[in-house]
Amino acid sequence: MGNLIEIRNLVKVYEMGAEELFALDGIDLDIKKNEYIAIMGPSGSGKSTLMNIIGCLDTPTSGDYILNDKNVSEMDDDELAGIRNKEIGFVFQTFNLLPRIDALHNVELPLIYSGLHYQDRVQKAEEALVNVGLGDRLKHKPNELSGGQRQRVAVARALVNNPSIILADEPTGNLDSKTGEEIMALFSDLSSNGNTIILVTHEEDIAKHAQRTVKLRDGRIESDYSKVKL
């Protein structure tokens, strides 16, 4: 199975006055298509920086990031925005839903830039909500939904463009443990259906759901463990 992501000698330096802070210090990482990987590490380990670069929200100081055979590290802001919209589905800890519109139209939002006709957009959004078990909540606004249901809406929104990667940042951080387990079961189903999932978390019991765990410390990979032979 081919690599979806190839990262080579990735470095990210932040200027802190006269000092340089190496948030990432020479990361090498391959992620295959359909892989379910957790990226872990304590605060300050570089996991958020790595997630932002993988998600095309930030660019490296040096090194290469190849996504689907495209060298993302050489792209300008407009090209990065295009990659974000087509290739990456985001799921955040805080759901990031628009409060004034219903679940269906929250999920439809990423499709507005795709050039699809309105009816096609609505149909795709509806299918995505059905896929996460919310076919009966299409017209509910976020404040009419539980935390777990809101996160399911966010997952549906991440899926609606058929992205290459689902990038989930602490997706259970605002949920109680039972609801968190339900969301992790949903990610396991998505993984079984062939989605590539990159999960960023500091919680061991959340990371254990993934097939592979990469731990960062001080901007470097400390360990890389797979449960399954790839």
C-alpha positions in Angstrom: 0.0 0.0 0.0 1.4 3.4 -1.0 2.3 6.2 1.3 -0.3 9.0 1.5 2.1 11.2 3.5 5.9 11.4 3.4 7.6 13.8 5.8 11.3 14.3 5.5 13.6 16.2 8.0 10.7 18.5 8.9 11.9 21.5 11.0 9.8 24.3 12.4 11.6 27.2 14.2 9.9 30.0 16.0 11.8 33.2 16.7 11.4 34.1 20.4 13.2 37.5 20.6 16.9 36.7 20.2 16.3 32.9 20.7 15.2 30.2 18.3 12.7 27.6 19.5 12.7 24.3 17.6 9.0 23.2 17.7 9.9 20.4 15.3 13.5 19.2 15.0 14.0 16.9 12.1 10.8 14.8 11.8 10.7 11.8 9.4 7.3 10.1 9.1 5.4 8.0 6.5 1.7 7.5 6.8 0.0 5.0 4.5 -3.4 5.2 2.9 -6.2 3.9 5.2 -3.9 4.0 8.2 -5.3 5.0 11.6 -2.6 6.8 13.5 -2.4 8.6 16.9 0.1 11.3 17.4 0.9 11.8 21.1 3.1 13.9 23.3 3.2 16.2 26.3 2.5 19.9 26.0 5.4 21.5 24.1 6.3 18.2 22.3 5.5 19.6 18.9 2.3 17.5 18.2 0.1 20.6 17.6 2.8 22.1 15.3 3.0 18.8 13.4 -0.8 18.6 13.1 -1.0 22.2 11.8 1.6 21.4 9.1 -0.1 18.2 8.1 -3.4 20.1 8.0 -1.8 22.8 5.8 -2.6 25.4 8.5 1.1 26.2 8.8 4.3 25.7 6.8 7.6 24.2 7.9 10.8 26.2 8.2 12.6 23.5 6.2 12.1 19.9 5.1 9.6 18.3 2.9 5.9 17.4 3.3 4.5 15.3 0.5 0.8 14.7 0.4 -0.7 12.5 -2.4 2.6 13.0 -4.4 2.3 16.8 -4.0 5.1 18.8 -2.2 2.9 20.8 0.1 5.9 22.5 1.8 6.5 24.5 -1.4 3.0 25.8 -1.8 1.7 29.4 -1.3 -1.3 30.3 0.8 -3.9 30.0 -2.0 -2.6 26.5 -2.9 -2.6 25.5 0.7 -6.2 26.6 1.1 -7.1 24.4 -2.0 -5.4 21.4 -0.4 -7.2 22.0 2.9 -10.6 22.1 1.2 -10.1 19.1 -1.0 -7.8 16.8 0.9 -8.3 17.3 4.6 -11.4 17.0 6.9 -10.9 18.6 10.3 -12.5 17.5 13.6 -11.7 19.8 16.5 -12.2 19.5 20.3 -14.5 22.5 20.3 -16.7 21.3 17.4 -16.4 24.7 15.5 -20.0 24.6 14.3 -21.9 27.8 13.3 -24.6 28.3 15.9 -27.3 30.0 13.8 -27.6 27.3 11.1 -28.8 23.7 11.4 -26.8 20.5 11.2 -27.5 20.0 7.5 -26.1 23.4 6.5 -23.1 23.2 8.9 -22.2 20.0 7.0 -22.8 21.5 3.6 -20.4 24.4 4.2 -17.2 22.8 2.9 -19.0 22.0 -0.4 -19.8 25.6 -1.2 -16.3 26.1 -2.7 -16.5 22.9 -4.7 -18.8 24.2 -7.4 -21.5 21.6 -6.7 -25.1 22.6 -7.4 -27.1 23.4 -4.2 -29.3 20.3 -4.4 -26.2 18.0 -4.8 -24.6 19.7 -1.8 -27.6 19.2 0.4 -27.9 15.5 -0.7 -24.2 14.9 0.1 -24.6 16.6 3.5 -27.6 14.5 4.3 -25.8 11.3 3.4 -22.8 12.3 5.6 -25.2 12.9 8.6 -26.9 9.6 8.0 -23.5 7.9 8.0 -22.7 9.2 11.5 -26.2 8.2 12.8 -27.8 11.7 12.7 -30.4 11.2 9.9 -33.1 12.3 12.3 -31.3 15.5 13.4 -30.8 17.3 10.1 -32.8 20.4 11.0 -31.5 20.8 14.6 -29.2 23.7 15.4 -26.1 23.0 17.5 -27.7 24.3 20.8 -30.5 21.7 20.3 -27.9 18.8 20.2 -25.9 17.1 22.9 -22.1 17.3 22.9 -21.7 13.9 21.3 -24.3 14.8 18.6 -22.4 18.1 17.9 -19.2 16.2 17.4 -20.9 13.8 15.1 -22.0 16.8 13.0 -18.4 17.9 13.0 -17.3 14.4 11.8 -20.0 14.5 9.1 -18.7 17.9 8.0 -15.1 16.5 7.9 -16.3 13.6 5.7 -18.5 15.4 3.2 -15.7 16.2 0.8 -14.4 12.7 0.7 -11.0 14.0 1.9 -7.7 12.0 1.8 -7.2 12.5 5.6 -9.5 13.0 8.6 -7.4 15.1 11.0 -8.9 15.0 14.6 -7.5 17.2 17.3 -8.4 16.0 20.8 -11.9 15.0 19.4 -13.2 13.8 22.8 -11.7 16.6 24.9 -15.0 18.3 25.5 -17.0 15.1 26.0 -17.7 12.8 29.0 -16.0 9.5 28.9 -19.1 7.5 27.7 -19.8 9.9 24.8 -16.0 10.0 24.1 -16.1 6.2 23.7 -19.0 6.5 21.2 -17.1 9.0 19.1 -14.0 6.8 19.1 -16.2 3.8 18.0 -17.4 6.0 15.1 -13.7 6.7 14.2 -13.0 3.0 14.2 -16.0 2.4 11.8 -14.6 5.2 9.6 -11.2 3.5 9.6 -12.8 0.2 8.7 -14.4 1.9 5.7 -11.0 2.9 4.4 -10.6 6.4 5.7 -7.1 7.6 6.7 -7.4 9.1 10.2 -4.7 11.1 12.1 -5.7 11.5 15.7 -3.9 14.1 17.9 -4.3 13.4 21.6 -2.5 13.5 25.0 -4.7 10.7 26.4 -3.4 7.1 26.3 -6.9 5.6 26.4 -7.9 7.6 23.3 -4.7 6.7 21.4 -5.2 3.0 22.0 -8.1 3.0 19.5 -5.6 3.7 16.7 -3.6 1.0 14.9 -0.3 3.0 15.3 0.9 5.5 17.9 3.7 8.0 17.3 5.0 9.8 20.4 6.8 13.1 20.2 9.1 14.7 22.7 11.0 18.0 22.3 10.1 18.2 18.6 11.4 14.7 17.7 9.9 11.3 17.4 10.5 9.4 20.6 8.7 6.1 19.6 6.6 4.7 16.7 4.6 1.6 17.6 2.1 -0.3 15.4 -0.4 -2.9 16.6 -0.8 -4.3 13.2 1.7 -5.3 10.5 1.4 -2.8 7.7 
